[in-house]
Amino acid sequence: MQPEKKLITIDITSDTVCPWCFIGKRHLNKAMDASKDLYNFQVRWHPFLLNPSAPKEGIEKTVYFKQKFGDENVEPIISRVTKACQSVGIDFKSGGLT
């Protein structure tokens, strides 16, 4: 008889338009999968709005990035996010609406 696996409860506060949240979810899934023989997991999701004043219809991502981070920082940020997304199998698109 195998001993009962310990339950690990994970609370995640996440914004559904945040690419870093998707990257983190992929890493978490990988870690849970690697530990599934030792532990059971209960994941509880909680909403968070990075920009609660954003219009409901969305805003053009590049416009938002320029407003938030400044014109000179947009390209390095998009490059870093794109590479991080690719490393976990996510095809990040910098265009379109949030």
C-alpha positions as CSV (number, residue, x, y, z in Angstrom):
1,M,0.0,0.0,0.0
2,Q,1.3,3.4,-1.0
3,P,1.3,6.2,1.5
4,E,-1.3,8.9,0.8
5,K,0.1,11.8,-1.2
6,K,0.2,15.2,0.5
7,L,-2.1,17.8,-0.9
8,I,-0.6,21.1,-2.0
9,T,-3.0,24.0,-2.5
10,I,-1.8,26.7,-4.8
11,D,-3.6,30.1,-5.0
12,I,-2.9,32.0,-8.2
13,T,-3.8,35.6,-8.8
14,S,-3.6,36.2,-12.5
15,D,-4.7,38.5,-15.3
16,T,-5.9,36.7,-18.4
17,V,-4.3,39.1,-20.8
18,C,-0.8,39.0,-19.2
19,P,1.7,37.0,-21.2
20,W,3.9,36.5,-18.0
21,C,0.9,34.8,-16.3
22,F,0.6,32.3,-19.2
23,I,4.4,31.7,-19.0
24,G,4.1,31.1,-15.3
25,K,1.2,28.7,-15.8
26,R,3.2,26.6,-18.2
27,H,6.1,26.4,-15.7
28,L,3.7,25.6,-12.9
29,N,2.1,22.8,-15.0
30,K,5.5,21.4,-15.7
31,A,6.5,21.4,-12.0
32,M,3.2,19.8,-11.0
33,D,3.6,17.1,-13.7
34,A,7.1,16.4,-12.5
35,S,5.8,16.0,-8.9
36,K,2.5,14.2,-9.5
37,D,3.8,10.9,-8.1
38,L,4.6,12.6,-4.7
39,Y,1.8,15.2,-4.4
40,N,-1.7,16.0,-5.3
41,F,-2.4,19.6,-6.3
42,Q,-5.4,21.9,-5.9
43,V,-5.0,25.1,-7.9
44,R,-7.3,27.9,-7.1
45,W,-7.5,30.8,-9.5
46,H,-8.2,34.4,-8.5
47,P,-8.8,37.3,-11.0
48,F,-6.5,40.3,-11.1
49,L,-6.7,43.3,-13.5
50,L,-3.4,44.7,-14.4
51,N,-5.2,47.7,-15.9
52,P,-8.7,48.0,-14.4
53,S,-9.4,51.2,-16.3
54,A,-8.8,49.6,-19.7
55,P,-11.8,49.9,-22.0
56,K,-13.9,46.7,-22.2
57,E,-13.4,46.6,-26.0
58,G,-9.6,46.4,-25.4
59,I,-6.7,48.7,-26.4
60,E,-4.1,48.2,-29.1
61,K,-1.2,46.4,-27.4
62,T,1.6,48.5,-28.8
63,V,-0.2,51.7,-27.8
64,Y,-0.8,50.4,-24.3
65,F,2.9,49.2,-24.0
66,K,4.1,52.7,-25.1
67,Q,1.9,54.4,-22.6
68,K,2.9,52.1,-19.8
69,F,6.6,51.6,-20.5
70,G,7.7,54.4,-22.8
71,D,8.5,54.3,-26.5
72,E,12.1,53.3,-26.1
73,N,11.3,50.3,-23.9
74,V,8.6,48.6,-26.1
75,E,10.9,46.7,-28.5
76,P,13.1,45.2,-25.7
77,I,10.1,44.2,-23.7
78,I,8.3,42.6,-26.7
79,S,11.5,40.8,-27.5
80,R,12.0,39.5,-24.0
81,V,8.3,38.4,-23.7
82,T,8.4,36.7,-27.1
83,K,11.5,34.7,-26.2
84,A,10.1,33.7,-22.9
85,C,6.8,32.6,-24.5
86,Q,8.6,30.6,-27.2
87,S,10.6,28.8,-24.5
88,V,7.4,27.3,-23.1
89,G,5.6,26.8,-26.5
90,I,3.5,29.9,-26.6
91,D,3.2,31.9,-29.9
92,F,3.1,35.4,-28.5
93,K,1.6,38.1,-30.9
94,S,2.5,41.7,-30.0
95,G,-0.2,43.1,-32.2
96,G,-4.0,43.3,-31.7
97,L,-6.0,44.3,-28.8
98,T,-5.5,43.5,-25.1
